[in-house]
Amino acid sequence: MMEIRTPKTHKAKRVLEKRAPKLVENGKKTLILHGTKTSATLSSVLMELYRLKKGGAIKYSRRNENIRPFESGGETSLEFFSQKTDCSIFAYGSHTKKRPDNLVLGRMYDHHVYDLIEVGIENFKSLLSFSYDKKIAPHEGSKPFICFTGEGFENVPELKQLKEVLTDLFRGEVVDNLNLTGLDRAYICSAVSPTKVFLTHCAIKLKKSGTIVPRIELVEVGPSMDLVIRRNRLPNEGLRKEAMKSSKDKPKKKVKNVDQDDVLGKRGRIFIPEQEVGKTPLPDKSKGVKRERREGKLKKKNKEEGSASKKHKESE
């Protein structure tokens, strides 16, 4: 029987609350893993993916013999790593004689494998093989444009699935508004054939166009590669429906000490600190006392002058 451990520290509770399901989920993190054997090309691909996803990816460099996607029992270690790192997307690279330069992309739901797609890497060009002005290099963590060209992404089921996986892999956090000047990169995916996709990474240059909307130029900065589809596994209909569920109620920002009553309407609570009247210092009235003394002296002086003048008149 599996032992259930409850968090005993505030830090552990905060970690579990961060990992708990939410109406608006956090950005999806990517887990990058190596298989039993990887080629130099595939190692470069995994490193380039980590650089593109820096800040939103976790990379393990050790070889993993127990991970075998598409095989029964070969996904246990993969689900363990997903739960440990709280990653919902993974990229697993392996190299064999039957499937050279093999890259498996997949998504997780509730730390279990949701779907898988396997592609072969061909015509890979590293980021270092491109020459361009370094001033236009994309910034780390910036939001990208993702462009899919070709009818295959609408008609071929494998390309449809690859489109969904690549979108989740590269889009980062979902936001409502974007600053146009912050968009400095684009991923271009072109369907060359029903089983082949050309993927490249470009930098965006904004130039004057004579209107409010600037003219956009794309500069290829790499990496670029051909993705040849080999195997795929779609989620079953029940799992898909469960994963696609969403709440109709939008999350409302909680206001402290404010309640809503059906009869009385909106009510608020005000907390007043305890008033210690005995310890409250009295206001300083020294200026008022000085003024009273001054006025008293003037009255006394006027009275003395009046009596002296009266005596002087009587003596005359």
Secondary structure as GFF3:
##gff-version 3
##sequence-region A 1 316
A	DSSP	alpha_helix	10	19	.	.	.	ID=ss1
A	DSSP	beta_strand	30	34	.	.	.	ID=ss2
A	DSSP	alpha_helix	40	52	.	.	.	ID=ss3
A	DSSP	beta_strand	57	63	.	.	.	ID=ss4
A	DSSP	alpha_helix	76	85	.	.	.	ID=ss5
A	DSSP	beta_strand	89	94	.	.	.	ID=ss6
A	DSSP	beta_strand	102	109	.	.	.	ID=ss7
A	DSSP	beta_strand	112	125	.	.	.	ID=ss8
A	DSSP	three_ten_helix	127	129	.	.	.	ID=ss9
A	DSSP	three_ten_helix	134	136	.	.	.	ID=ss10
A	DSSP	beta_strand	144	149	.	.	.	ID=ss11
A	DSSP	alpha_helix	152	155	.	.	.	ID=ss12
A	DSSP	alpha_helix	157	170	.	.	.	ID=ss13
A	DSSP	three_ten_helix	180	182	.	.	.	ID=ss14
A	DSSP	beta_strand	185	193	.	.	.	ID=ss15
A	DSSP	beta_strand	196	207	.	.	.	ID=ss16
A	DSSP	beta_strand	215	233	.	.	.	ID=ss17
A	DSSP	alpha_helix	237	243	.	.	.	ID=ss18
A	DSSP	beta_strand	258	261	.	.	.	ID=ss19
A	DSSP	beta_strand	265	268	.	.	.	ID=ss20
A	DSSP	alpha_helix	286	315	.	.	.	ID=ss21
###
